């Protein structure tokens, strides 16, 4: 559903969420409330900073991305998930396949832009 439902910018954001949820299912700690760039830095071993930047561009860039861009982004997400899975042992992959943590309701997708407070 994340891949196919919603406007293109929303589907970019959902792609990133899919990747972060997969990392959590595999045992990585990724706190909520961080920007995509910060989350990518926390998952540095997976080399996914370019996917965080692509999600931000898809969400905040001028105009809506086209269907081809959304599909290409999701293909990259699928490849990154596969690489993440290959870096852990068999038991971790099995646990990730049956873990229910990522099925819990989550907070709504947010822009995750930091704002400065004027004094």
C-alpha positions as CSV (number, residue, x, y, z in Angstrom):
1,X,0.0,0.0,0.0
2,X,2.8,2.4,0.7
3,X,4.1,2.0,-2.8
4,X,0.8,2.5,-4.6
5,X,-1.4,4.7,-2.5
6,X,-1.3,8.5,-2.3
7,X,0.2,11.3,-4.4
8,X,3.7,10.9,-5.7
9,X,5.3,13.1,-2.9
10,X,3.5,11.0,-0.3
11,X,4.8,7.8,-1.9
12,X,8.3,9.1,-1.8
13,X,7.9,9.7,1.9
14,X,6.4,6.3,2.4
15,X,9.3,4.7,0.6
16,X,11.7,6.2,3.1
17,X,9.5,5.0,5.9
18,X,9.5,1.5,4.5
19,X,13.3,1.5,4.5
20,X,13.6,2.8,8.0
21,X,11.0,0.3,9.2
22,X,13.0,-2.5,7.6
23,X,16.2,-1.3,9.3
24,X,14.3,-1.3,12.6
25,X,13.0,-4.8,12.0
26,X,16.5,-6.0,11.3
27,X,17.6,-4.6,14.7
28,X,18.9,-1.1,14.0
29,X,18.0,1.7,16.3
30,X,16.5,4.7,14.5
31,X,14.8,7.2,16.8
32,X,11.7,9.0,15.7
33,X,11.7,12.8,15.3
34,X,14.9,13.0,13.2
35,X,15.2,14.3,9.7
36,X,15.7,11.8,6.9
37,X,19.3,13.0,6.6
38,X,19.8,12.4,10.3
39,X,18.2,8.9,10.1
40,X,20.5,8.1,7.1
41,X,23.5,9.1,9.1
42,X,22.4,6.9,12.0
43,X,22.2,4.0,9.4
44,X,25.5,5.0,7.9
45,X,26.7,1.5,7.4
46,X,24.0,1.0,4.9
47,X,25.0,3.9,2.7
48,X,21.5,5.3,2.1
49,X,22.1,9.0,2.3
50,X,21.2,9.4,-1.4
51,X,17.8,7.8,-0.8
52,X,17.1,10.3,2.0
53,X,18.0,13.1,-0.3
54,X,15.9,11.7,-3.1
55,X,12.9,11.4,-0.7
56,X,13.4,15.0,0.4
57,X,13.5,16.1,-3.3
58,X,10.4,14.1,-4.1
59,X,8.5,15.6,-1.1
60,X,9.8,19.2,-1.1
61,X,11.0,19.7,-4.7
62,X,9.2,21.9,-7.2
63,X,6.1,20.2,-8.6
64,X,5.1,16.6,-8.2
65,X,7.4,13.8,-9.3
66,X,6.1,11.7,-12.2
67,X,5.1,8.0,-11.9
68,X,8.4,6.9,-13.5
69,X,10.4,8.7,-10.7
70,X,8.3,7.2,-8.0
71,X,8.8,3.7,-9.5
72,X,12.5,4.2,-9.8
73,X,12.7,5.4,-6.2
74,X,10.9,2.3,-5.0
75,X,13.2,0.1,-7.0
76,X,16.1,1.7,-5.2
77,X,14.3,1.2,-1.8
78,X,13.8,-2.5,-2.7
79,X,17.5,-2.9,-3.5
80,X,18.6,-1.1,-0.3
81,X,16.3,-3.4,1.7
82,X,17.9,-6.4,0.1
83,X,21.4,-5.1,0.9
84,X,20.4,-4.5,4.5
85,X,19.0,-8.0,4.8
86,X,22.2,-9.5,3.3
87,X,24.3,-7.8,6.0
88,X,22.6,-9.6,8.9
89,X,22.4,-13.3,9.8
90,X,19.7,-15.7,9.0
91,X,18.1,-15.5,12.4
92,X,17.8,-11.7,12.1
93,X,16.2,-12.0,8.7
94,X,13.7,-14.6,10.0
95,X,12.9,-12.4,13.0
96,X,12.4,-9.4,10.7
97,X,10.0,-11.3,8.5
98,X,7.7,-12.1,11.5
99,X,8.2,-9.1,13.7
100,X,5.1,-7.0,14.2
101,X,6.8,-3.8,15.2
102,X,6.5,-2.1,11.8
103,X,2.8,-3.0,11.6
104,X,1.9,-0.9,14.6
105,X,0.1,2.4,13.8
106,X,2.6,5.2,13.3
107,X,2.6,8.9,13.6
108,X,1.5,10.6,10.4
109,X,4.1,11.4,7.8
110,X,5.7,14.7,8.6
111,X,8.0,16.9,6.6
112,X,10.7,16.6,9.4
113,X,11.9,20.1,8.7
114,X,13.6,21.7,11.6
115,X,12.4,25.2,12.3
116,X,14.3,27.9,14.2
117,X,12.4,29.7,17.0
118,X,12.6,33.4,16.7
119,X,13.3,35.1,20.0
